[in-house]
Amino acid sequence: MVTPADSALADAWRDHWSRLIGLLIGQFARPDLAEDAVSDAFESAARHWPVDGVPTNTGAWLLTAARRRVLDRLRSEAVQRRKEPLMVVDDEMRAAAAAAVDPGAHVADEQLRLIFACCHPAIAPDDRVALTLRFVVGLTTTEIGRLLLVQESTMAARLTRAKKRLASSGIPFATPAAARLDERLDVVATVVYLAFTSGYHPGEGAVPLRVDLGDEAIRLLRVLDGLLPGRAVVRALLALLLLQHSRRDTRLDTAGALVLLPDQDRSRWHRDEIAEGVALLESLAARGAGWTAPASDAAAPAGRSAPAGATATADPTDSADSSAPSGRGADPAAREPASPLADAPAPGHQTRLATEYRLQALIAAEHATAPTSADTRWPVIANLYAQLEALTGSPVVRLARAVAVSEASGPEAGLQLLEGLDDALPRHHRVPAVRAELLARAGHREAAADAYRAALSLVTNPTERTYLQSRLTSLGRR
């Protein structure tokens, strides 16, 4: 049973984690101590709130507790080093903080300032992403590792390395000068994207979706677009997230079970967000090019649905780019006509990442603008995924491409694209889940059952486990 204290603690974590980290770093210029202090404050709240009651201002309570932890640590360090009076320590802390931390007034948003600060170029790119997901989003080491497709031990080492570098190298944990914001823009965009993805990337807990993370990611992109107007990477990512987030109310049924894309009630999708996403894509198109929504009679295999267990895989919001060998030769679907916006150059601050996000947004737009599931232009989507795989070499993109190719050209064509993905994506349950569905469609029921069992042995989220078990049961197997 969830108590009021439990609910208050969960709300406080969501609302105050990154704010507290940012405030402590701003005051003390010690990001390594800030995280530990905030974690300790939440542990203290978990002990005291059920007994003493939830404070009226939970954020202030947590900030006071966390600040005390930092002061205790700093005083202890100073006493060990020099045995100097505590008052001197306080003065030195304030002076060091003032000297090391740029208030970043040109970036008015508190969370965005923290993201830019975490993305310092002196920190390795992968470490920047991991550090920001920890400090800003509050994800655990396990959750970050799952999101970035790396082992938990590897992710723990990455986070430790980044924190030590911050603590020992004198890197100013500060917002860059306004003229240098663009230098960190791609990493900032990547972090915002992954924060959004984490909301739709079920972990081990019972809650399969975190809509609030999607809301916050979109809000941050709007702020970023105002701060750095006209940047293609920001506009393309905003289009992608709006198109994906527009389906948030239909991803679960009333019992909390996952609802696959073909079965979602399209009348409940947020059409205003879809329209805005499409308009952003139009703004990125070549001069004079326009967006052409799929007609209801668009050529597509009638009556087909997306492979079971593959909704998140085929959905760009659940893709995390990772290095992998490039794909095989082009499949027949990849030679079909592309989206009318796919070949148009995007103006503005153009990067490879902007192109990647734009391709993903075009895929999302194909799904969002299809009147029905049967009207989905799968050959166009397969073409876009082929371009995306050529650009990124990502095995997750290959997995999504296999789904699209199976819809356009049949399950056997999709199964061919799955070859080698078990090695590229070890312990990724969606690989055997997609294989299971395609095998079932191809009539290989026993092999499909084995693949579902493999997926069940890897999945960690209870909601996804329930769904995969139901698919296995539908084959008459256990």
C-alpha positions, 0 to 999 in steps of 0.5 A: 500500500502506497502511503502519503509519505511514499507519494510525497517522496516520489513527487519530490524526487521527480520535482526537485532532484535536478534542481537540488543538484544544480543549487548545491553545485552553484553554491559549492562548486563540488558536483561530486558532493552534491549528488551524494548530499541529495541522495542522503537527503532523500534517504533521510526523508524516507526515514523521517517523513513517515514518522514526523509527517510530510513537510509543507515545503518538501523542496526546502526540507530536502535542500536544508538537509542536503546543504548540511551534508555538503557542509559537513563533508567540506568541514571534515575535508578541511579539518583533515587537511589543515586543522583550520577553524570552521568559519574559515572553511565556510568563507573559502567555500563561498569564495571558491564557488563564486570564482568557479561557477558562472551564473549563466544568466544568458541561460535562464532555465535552471535545468538547462543551465545544469545540462549545459554545465554537465556537457563540458567538452573536457569530459569524454562524450559518453561520460557527459551523457551519463553524468547528465542523465544521473544529475539532471534526470535522476536515473539510476546507474542500472537505468542509464546502462539499460538506456545506453545499452551497456553493462551496469558495471561499465556504466558505474565506472563511467560515472565514477570517472566523470565525477573524479575528473570534475573533482580533480581537474578544476573543470569549471562546472558552469554554463558556457559563454553565450557565444559558445553554447553551440559547441555543446548543442549536440550533446545537450540535444542527445541528453534531452532525447535520452531523458524523453526516451527513458520515460518510454523505456520501461525499467524494472519497476511496475510503472511502464511510462513516465509521461512527465519526463516527456513533458519536461524534455519538450519544455526544455527543447522549447526553451532551447529553441528560444535561446538558440533559434533556427538550429536544425538539431533542436527543431528536428528533435522537437518535431520527433518528440512532439510526434511521439508524445502525441500518443501518450494517452493511448499507450496503456489500457485501463488495466495498465497493459501495453497497447501496440501502435496498430491497436491504439485509438487514434482519435485520442492522439493529440492532433495539435502536437502532431500538427506542430511536429509536421509543421516543424518538418515543413520548416526544415524542408527544402524551399518550396517543399511541403509535407504530404500526408499519407492518403487513406488509399496509400499502398500498404499491406492491409490488415497487418499489425506491428510485430508483438513486442516491437512497438518500442523498438520500431518507435524512434523514441526507444532507440539509443544510438550505439556503434555496430557494423553497417547493415546488409545491402538494401532491401526491396522496400528501401527502393520505394519512393521516400517521404517527400521531405526525406531528401530535402536539406535542412537549413540552419545549424546542420549536423549529422545528429540533426539529420538523424533526428529528422529521419526519425521524425519523418518516420514518426510522422508517417505513423502519426498521419496515417488515417488507420494502421492499414494505411501506414506506408511501410515501404516509405518507412522501410526506406527511411530506416535504411537511410537511418541505418546507413547514417548511424550504423546502429543495431537498434535502428537495424531492429526497427528496420527489420520490423518495417521491412517485414510489414512491407515485404513479409516476415522472411525479409524481416528475419534476414535483417535480424541476423547478427543482432543477438551479438550486437544487442546482447541481453536486449529482450526486443530482439528475440521478441521481434524474431518470435513474432516474425517466426509466428507470422511465417508459420514457424510456431515452435521456433516462435515459442522458443524465441518468446521464451528467450525474450521472457528470460531477458525482460525486466519490466512486469508490464512487458513480461505480461504482454510477452507471456500472453503472446507465448500463450496465444501460440498454445505454449507456456 
